[in-house]
Amino acid sequence: MPVEHDLSLDFPEFHSQAQARIKVDPAFDRLVAEYRRLDAHILALEALDDPDQDDELNRRRRERVLLKDRIARALQEG
């Protein structure tokens, strides 16, 4: 079953900081928007439950992890 990867659940300690930063930092806003688009794409692929899509699904999941790491670093650096 597809599960959304919500950043506010993954980084609850940074939720307020992330929301504030999205409003003032266009680069961070784009990064979070890209993460959300990618997560939506992954959810759609997972819903298909098509073994022929497994390679793309795994590639997209790796991309999501890398984006999440970039977001986490940006939040930790303040």
Backbone torsions as a table, in degrees:
resi	resn	phi	psi	omega
1	MET	NA	130.2	-179.9
2	PRO	-62.9	139.4	179.8
3	VAL	-129.2	123.9	177.6
4	GLU	-68.6	139.5	177.3
5	HIS	-104.6	86.5	-177.0
6	ASP	-80.4	125.6	-178.4
7	LEU	-61.5	-34.1	-179.3
8	SER	-67.4	-25.6	175.4
9	LEU	-82.5	-33.0	179.7
10	ASP	-75.2	-31.7	-178.3
11	PHE	-129.6	62.2	-176.1
12	PRO	-61.1	-29.4	-179.0
13	GLU	-70.7	-15.8	-179.2
14	PHE	-111.6	7.3	-173.7
15	HIS	-55.7	-53.5	-178.8
16	SER	-62.6	-43.3	179.6
17	GLN	-61.7	-43.5	-178.9
18	ALA	-64.6	-44.5	-180.0
19	GLN	-62.0	-40.5	178.2
20	ALA	-67.4	-40.7	-177.1
21	ARG	-69.2	-34.8	177.8
22	ILE	-57.3	-36.2	-176.8
23	LYS	-73.3	-25.8	-173.5
24	VAL	-116.3	-11.3	-175.9
25	ASP	-121.8	97.8	-177.2
26	PRO	-58.6	-35.2	179.9
27	ALA	-66.6	-42.1	178.2
28	PHE	-67.1	-40.7	177.4
29	ASP	-58.6	-44.1	178.4
30	ARG	-64.2	-39.7	179.4
31	LEU	-62.0	-45.8	179.1
32	VAL	-67.2	-40.3	178.1
33	ALA	-62.9	-41.0	177.7
34	GLU	-62.9	-42.0	178.0
35	TYR	-60.1	-46.1	-178.3
36	ARG	-65.2	-40.6	177.1
37	ARG	-62.5	-44.3	-179.9
38	LEU	-64.5	-41.2	178.6
39	ASP	-63.1	-41.0	177.6
40	ALA	-62.9	-40.2	178.1
41	HIS	-63.5	-42.7	178.6
42	ILE	-63.0	-42.8	178.2
43	LEU	-59.8	-41.0	178.7
44	ALA	-64.4	-42.4	178.4
45	LEU	-64.3	-41.7	179.5
46	GLU	-63.7	-36.6	-179.3
47	ALA	-66.5	-28.1	178.4
48	LEU	-66.8	-31.7	-178.4
49	ASP	50.4	49.0	-176.8
50	ASP	-109.8	113.0	-179.7
51	PRO	-56.9	-26.2	178.5
52	ASP	-67.8	-17.0	-179.4
53	GLN	-96.4	2.9	-175.0
54	ASP	-59.2	-41.2	-179.7
55	ASP	-63.4	-46.5	178.4
56	GLU	-64.2	-42.1	179.9
57	LEU	-59.4	-46.0	179.4
58	ASN	-66.0	-38.7	177.3
59	ARG	-63.0	-43.8	179.6
60	ARG	-66.3	-37.1	177.3
61	ARG	-63.5	-40.2	177.1
62	ARG	-63.8	-41.0	177.1
63	GLU	-60.1	-41.2	-179.9
64	ARG	-62.6	-41.1	178.8
65	VAL	-62.6	-43.3	179.4
66	LEU	-63.9	-41.0	176.9
67	LEU	-63.8	-42.5	179.3
68	LYS	-62.5	-38.5	176.4
69	ASP	-62.4	-41.9	178.8
70	ARG	-64.1	-40.9	178.9
71	ILE	-65.6	-43.9	179.4
72	ALA	-61.0	-44.6	177.7
73	ARG	-61.6	-43.0	-180.0
74	ALA	-61.9	-40.9	179.7
75	LEU	-69.5	-38.6	-180.0
76	GLN	-69.6	-33.4	179.2
77	GLU	-76.6	-17.4	176.9
78	GLY	73.7	NA	NA
